[in-house]
Amino acid sequence: MDLFYQELIDEHLSPSRPSSMEGDVIDILLQLKRDGQISSIDFTSNNIKAVIMNLFFGGTDTTANTIVWMMTSLIKNPKAMRRAQEEVRNVMHGKEIISEEDIQNAKLPYVEAVIKEALRMYPVIAIIPRESLDKEVINGYEIKPNTIVYVNLLAIHRDPQLWENPDEFLPERFLDNDIQYKGQDFEYIPFGAGRRICPGMNMAIVTLELVVSNLLYCFDWELPPGMKKEDVDTEDGYVDVHGITFNKKYPLCLLPKNYC
């Protein structure tokens, strides 16, 4: 992996690199290194590699798991699948493949609702740790300073006092409200909240919208022969732990058929 990260850095340092490709996060880090703007530490190429590694691992595993859970929910809810496909195919009609620019210029409210609902039902990181600064009493429990407290996102997102039919996959619930990802609506905090909100939230949302839209636009999806939607597991998903994310217990297997 070190060789891969070094190749990325070398590619950005190459004099033959087109100027139109400049301006990404690696360019910014290299500029900071050249200018010596981070005086508090000895900012080296290894620091840049560490940031690149965090971007890859923090932004791929979590996003991939969200896509798996979303496709799991859609294959078990054919009406939602058809509605999402119809929306993206009507809006993007005639395109060979959907680009990031297409996503930025289009309105896909139902696809966005599908993603929000998947993150509600299956928050990839179900428990978030926080450290208390002061003494607090919560529901009769005394929390001393410097205590690690765990916020159970899964319990919040499935709380029947906050959500109607919380165990049902209903993207429509997000069409009629203004609940956003930013952590201001505490019944819905898939990326956390406050100063410690996930720093990769915006990148994750853009990536999800782009990948999900292409999956729904380019393919029709079916289960393997002999398998019914009831056979697709969801209840036992939070079992195998790899790194920071919770994965499905059994891999999702779907068959794509070309549409576009």
Secondary structure, DSSP 4 states (H G I P E B T S, - for coil): -HHHHHHHHHHHH-TTS-GGG--SHHHHHHHHHHHT--TTS---HHHHHHHHHHHHHHHHHHHHHHHHHHHHHHHH-HHHHHHHHHHHHHHTTT-SS--HHHHHH---HHHHHHHHHHHHHS-SS-EEEEE-SS-EEETTEEE-TT-EEEEEHHHHHT-TTTSSSTTS--GGGGTSS---SSSSSTT--TT--GGGS-TTHHHHHHHHHHHHHHHHHHEEEEPPTT--GGGS--TT-S--EETTEE--SS----EEEE--
